[in-house]
Amino acid sequence: PPGCDDIVIRRCEIYRSGRRDNGNAEGIDNVNGDRMTVEDCHIHDTATNGLYFKGGAQGCVVQRNVVHGCSGGGILVGFDTSPEFFDLQANPDFYESLNGVIRNNIIYDCFYAGIGIYAALKPRIYNNTVYNAGLGGQNALHFGLTFQDWEPAAKRPPTLEPEIRNNIFVQAAGGDEHVVRIRYADELGGLSALSGMPAMSHNLYFRIGGGACLFYDQRPGSYAQGLGLSQWQAHINGDSGSLQADTLLDGEKKLTAN
């Protein structure tokens, strides 16, 4: 239920969700639960997303998990929550996630985003491997939008001050050619998925089957589509030390000695 704090989920296998209802069946669904820790788990073959924390969840840490075979996204920092579930004293701006950390996870074979970031305040994305995500839409790294039931009182903030470092993003051969996307929508007077530019560095990009990894910023004030890595680095004035190269992963999507 929403609002459960200090939950620890460790060394679990969670799989084949959706046996009763395959329309809303995450592996782990956290609505406004603060300080959740999910670590050393194997989450796979879920009917929707692998896991997410949203609705104003603060201080959640997701680390050292293997997530794959998701019919939705892999790991999402925030998502889209009905306004009644927010604690507006602690979170008056309706952030879906505050100070969440995603690190040292392996995520692969997901229909939508490998890592999705939605209305998140200071998310930290470190040392993850995302492989073959976005098979049906979205991207390996996806800055998404939250609508919060279109309620007039909801604020639907853009993500603010994300830090994304030391990750591997391998784009799906049959998915969108853009490995990273920052979304924008005209609804509700215009919604941006991100405020400012992300702090990024030392990420590794690769496209299965070869070809360039491309980057897409849909926001009208900084619109750019089909950017190569060097153009993306100039666009955000960041992502220094990053490369596009063969990741040399093994069959378990882990780094090899070389």
C-alpha positions as CSV (number, residue, x, y, z in Angstrom):
1,P,0.0,0.0,0.0
2,P,1.1,3.6,-0.5
3,G,3.2,5.2,2.2
4,C,5.2,2.2,3.5
5,D,8.6,3.5,4.6
6,D,12.0,1.8,5.3
7,I,11.2,-1.3,3.3
8,V,14.2,-3.5,2.5
9,I,14.0,-6.1,-0.4
10,R,17.2,-8.1,-0.6
11,R,18.3,-11.3,-2.4
12,C,14.8,-12.0,-3.8
13,E,13.7,-13.4,-7.2
14,I,10.6,-11.7,-8.4
15,Y,9.1,-12.9,-11.7
16,R,6.1,-13.7,-13.8
17,S,4.0,-10.9,-12.4
18,G,0.5,-10.3,-13.9
19,R,-1.0,-13.7,-13.4
20,R,-4.1,-12.0,-12.0
21,D,-4.0,-8.6,-13.8
22,N,-1.4,-8.2,-16.5
23,G,-2.3,-4.5,-17.1
24,N,-0.8,-3.3,-13.9
25,A,1.8,-5.7,-12.6
26,E,5.2,-4.3,-11.8
27,G,7.8,-6.4,-10.1
28,I,8.1,-3.8,-7.3
29,D,5.6,-0.9,-7.2
30,N,6.4,1.7,-4.5
31,V,4.0,4.7,-4.1
32,N,5.4,7.3,-1.7
33,G,7.4,4.9,0.3
34,D,10.5,6.6,1.6
35,R,14.0,5.1,2.1
36,M,13.3,1.8,0.3
37,T,16.3,-0.4,-0.5
38,V,16.2,-3.0,-3.2
39,E,19.5,-4.9,-3.6
40,D,21.0,-8.1,-5.0
41,C,17.6,-9.2,-6.5
42,H,16.7,-10.9,-9.8
43,I,13.6,-9.3,-11.3
44,H,12.5,-10.7,-14.6
45,D,9.6,-11.5,-17.0
46,T,7.3,-8.9,-15.5
47,A,4.0,-8.0,-17.2
48,T,4.8,-4.3,-16.9
49,N,7.8,-2.5,-15.4
50,G,10.5,-4.2,-13.5
51,L,10.4,-1.8,-10.6
52,Y,9.8,1.9,-9.8
53,F,9.4,4.3,-6.9
54,K,7.1,7.2,-7.4
55,G,4.5,9.5,-5.8
56,G,7.1,11.5,-3.8
57,A,9.2,8.5,-2.6
58,Q,12.3,9.9,-1.0
59,G,15.8,8.5,-0.5
60,C,15.3,5.2,-2.3
61,V,18.3,3.1,-3.3
62,V,18.2,0.4,-6.0
63,Q,21.6,-1.4,-6.3
64,R,23.2,-4.6,-7.6
65,N,20.1,-6.0,-9.2
66,V,19.6,-7.9,-12.5
67,V,16.4,-6.8,-14.2
68,H,15.3,-8.2,-17.6
69,G,12.4,-9.4,-19.7
70,C,10.1,-6.6,-18.8
71,S,7.1,-5.8,-20.9
72,G,7.3,-2.3,-19.7
73,G,10.4,-0.4,-18.5
74,G,13.3,-1.8,-16.5
75,I,14.0,0.6,-13.5
76,L,12.1,3.9,-13.3
77,V,12.9,6.8,-11.0
78,G,9.5,8.3,-10.5
79,F,6.6,7.7,-12.9
80,D,3.0,9.1,-12.8
81,T,0.9,9.2,-9.7
82,S,-2.5,10.4,-8.7
83,P,-2.3,13.6,-6.6
84,E,-4.0,12.2,-3.5
85,F,-1.0,9.9,-2.8
86,F,1.5,12.8,-2.4
87,D,2.7,14.2,1.0
88,L,2.5,17.9,0.1
89,Q,4.1,19.0,3.4
90,A,7.3,17.1,2.6
91,N,7.0,17.5,-1.2
92,P,4.9,20.6,-2.1
93,D,6.2,20.6,-5.7
94,F,4.8,17.1,-6.6
95,Y,8.1,15.5,-7.4
96,E,7.6,11.8,-8.2
97,S,11.0,10.9,-6.6
98,L,13.4,12.8,-4.4
99,N,17.1,11.9,-4.1
100,G,16.8,8.4,-5.5
101,V,19.9,6.4,-6.3
102,I,20.1,3.7,-9.1
103,R,23.6,2.1,-9.1
104,N,25.4,-1.1,-10.2
105,N,22.4,-2.7,-11.9
106,I,22.2,-4.8,-15.1
107,I,19.1,-4.2,-17.1
108,Y,18.3,-5.8,-20.4
109,D,15.6,-6.9,-22.9
110,C,13.0,-4.4,-21.9
111,F,10.1,-3.3,-24.2
112,Y,10.3,0.3,-23.0
113,A,13.0,2.4,-21.2
114,G,15.9,0.6,-19.6
115,I,16.2,3.5,-17.1
116,G,13.4,6.0,-17.1
117,I,13.5,9.3,-15.1
118,Y,10.2,11.1,-14.4
119,A,9.7,14.3,-12.4
120,A,12.6,13.4,-10.2
121,L,14.6,15.7,-7.9
122,K,18.3,15.0,-7.9
123,P,18.3,11.4,-9.1
124,R,21.7,9.7,-9.2
125,I,22.3,7.1,-11.9
126,Y,25.7,5.4,-11.5
127,N,27.5,2.4,-12.9
128,N,24.6,0.6,-14.5
129,T,24.5,-1.5,-17.7
130,V,21.4,-1.1,-19.9
131,Y,21.3,-3.5,-22.9
132,N,18.7,-3.9,-25.6
133,A,16.0,-1.7,-24.1
134,G,13.4,0.4,-25.9
135,L,12.3,-2.5,-28.1
136,G,8.8,-1.2,-28.5
137,G,9.3,2.5,-27.7
138,Q,11.3,5.0,-25.5
139,N,15.0,4.6,-25.1
140,A,17.9,3.1,-23.1
141,L,17.9,6.3,-21.0
142,H,14.6,8.1,-21.1
143,F,13.5,11.4,-19.5
144,G,9.8,11.0,-19.4
145,L,6.7,13.1,-18.5
146,T,4.2,12.8,-15.7
147,F,0.6,14.0,-16.0
148,Q,-0.7,13.3,-12.5
149,D,-4.3,12.7,-13.6
150,W,-4.3,16.1,-15.3
151,E,-5.5,17.6,-12.0
152,P,-5.3,21.4,-12.0
153,A,-3.6,21.5,-8.5
154,A,-0.8,19.1,-9.5
155,K,2.5,20.6,-10.6
156,R,4.0,18.0,-12.8
157,P,7.6,19.3,-12.4
158,P,10.4,18.5,-14.8
159,T,13.3,16.5,-13.5
160,L,15.9,18.7,-11.8
161,E,19.6,18.2,-11.3
162,P,20.1,14.6,-12.5
163,E,23.6,13.1,-12.3
164,I,24.3,10.2,-14.7
165,R,27.9,8.8,-14.7
166,N,29.8,5.7,-15.5
167,N,27.0,3.8,-17.2
168,I,26.8,1.6,-20.2
169,F,23.9,2.1,-22.7
170,V,23.6,-0.4,-25.5
171,Q,20.7,0.5,-27.8
172,A,18.3,-2.1,-29.2
173,A,18.8,-3.1,-32.9
174,G,15.1,-2.9,-33.6
175,G,14.2,0.0,-31.3
176,D,14.3,3.8,-31.6
177,E,17.7,4.9,-33.0
178,H,18.0,7.5,-30.2
179,V,19.8,6.1,-27.1
180,V,18.8,9.1,-24.9
181,R,15.7,11.2,-25.2
182,I,14.4,14.3,-23.3
183,R,10.7,14.5,-23.8
184,Y,8.3,17.5,-24.3
185,A,4.6,17.6,-24.7
186,D,2.2,20.5,-25.7
187,E,-0.5,19.4,-23.2
188,L,-1.3,21.4,-20.1
189,G,0.4,24.5,-21.4
190,G,3.6,22.6,-22.3
191,L,5.5,20.0,-20.2
192,S,9.2,19.5,-20.2
193,A,10.8,16.3,-18.9
194,L,13.9,18.1,-17.7
195,S,14.9,21.5,-16.4
196,G,18.3,22.6,-17.6
197,M,20.9,20.0,-18.8
198,P,21.8,16.8,-17.1
199,A,25.2,16.4,-15.4
200,M,26.7,13.4,-17.3
201,S,30.2,12.0,-17.8
202,H,32.1,8.8,-18.5
203,N,29.2,6.9,-20.1
204,L,29.7,4.3,-22.8
205,Y,27.3,4.0,-25.8
206,F,26.9,1.3,-28.4
207,R,24.3,0.3,-30.9
208,I,23.7,-3.4,-31.5
209,G,24.5,-4.2,-35.1
210,G,26.6,-1.0,-35.6
211,G,25.6,2.5,-36.6
212,A,25.7,5.7,-34.6
213,C,24.0,6.2,-31.3
214,L,21.8,9.3,-31.5
215,F,20.5,11.7,-28.9
216,Y,17.2,13.7,-28.9
217,D,16.1,16.8,-27.0
218,Q,12.4,17.5,-27.7
219,R,12.2,20.7,-25.7
220,P,11.4,23.7,-27.8
221,G,14.0,25.9,-26.3
222,S,16.8,23.4,-26.9
223,Y,15.4,21.2,-29.7
224,A,17.8,18.9,-31.3
225,Q,17.2,15.6,-33.0
226,G,19.7,13.0,-34.4
227,L,22.7,14.3,-32.5
228,G,25.9,12.2,-32.6
229,L,27.9,11.9,-29.4
230,S,30.2,14.8,-30.0
231,Q,27.2,17.0,-30.9
232,W,25.4,15.8,-27.8
233,Q,28.4,16.7,-25.6
234,A,28.4,20.2,-27.1
235,H,24.6,20.5,-26.7
236,I,24.6,19.7,-23.0
237,N,28.1,21.1,-22.3
238,G,28.9,17.8,-20.6
239,D,29.1,14.0,-21.0
240,S,32.9,14.4,-21.0
241,G,35.0,11.3,-21.0
242,S,32.1,9.4,-22.7
243,L,32.6,7.1,-25.7
244,Q,30.8,5.3,-28.4
245,A,32.4,1.9,-28.7
246,D,31.8,-1.8,-28.5
247,T,31.1,-2.6,-24.8
248,L,32.8,-6.0,-24.9
249,L,30.2,-7.5,-22.5
250,D,29.9,-11.2,-21.9
251,G,26.8,-13.3,-22.3
252,E,25.5,-12.2,-18.9
253,K,26.0,-8.5,-19.8
254,K,28.9,-8.2,-17.5
255,L,32.2,-6.6,-18.2
256,T,35.0,-8.8,-19.4
257,A,38.7,-8.5,-18.5
258,N,39.4,-6.5,-21.7
